[in-house]
Amino acid sequence: MSMANEKHEENVEINGFLFYAHEITPTESYSRREFNRTNILGGSTFVSKGAYVPKEFTFSADVDINPLKPDIYDKAFSYINNNPCTVTSRYMGMFTAEVKISKTHNKSSPANISLSISVKEIPETTVEV
């Protein structure tokens, strides 16, 4: 079995709200630094640390709702979309992130909404003195 194309399913907690994530797809699995390469005299290359590349993931989730109150989660989703959030996941780790939630109401199943969720790490800022 190839691990490279494998997609993961698990619970993801965002600001205390639990989502059962289908197909967590990483754009960047690990936070890392880019490397800057500079050619110098004699054909050598000088390598230095570059920009920080944050973790980034997308996943989908389904939420059961009261069909008489389809907007019941709007306030929570609006808060998550507009504020830095704490994301906790066995696969992704625990970090502060910018989260964007898009919802789709299923006409065939009015008691269910489908969510498309993107998570992008907000790097910890450190100042070296």
C-alpha positions, 0 to 999 in steps of 0.5 A: 500500500502506498502512503503517499496518496493516502487520505486520512479520516479522523476527528478534528477539533476547532475551537472546541467544536468537533468535526469528523473529517473526511479525507484530510488532504495536506497541501503542506503536512509540516511547517518548515522553512524554505531554503535560499540558494545563492551561487558563489565564486568557484561554483559553490552554493551558499544555503540559508534559511528562507521564508516560513512555510506554514502547515495547510490542510483541507477536509470535508465534514458533515453536520446533522442539523435541525431542518427547521433551523438551518442557520443554527450553526451560522454564528459559530461558523462566522466566529471561526471564519473571522478569528484565529482558532485552535486546531487539535488533531492527531494527524495535524497536531495542535496549532493556531490557524486561520480556518475557512468553512464553506457550507452546502445544504443538501436538498435531498437530506435537509437535516444535514449540511456538508462543510468544506474546511480549509486550515492554514497555520498561523506561525508563532511569532518570535523576536530574537534580541 
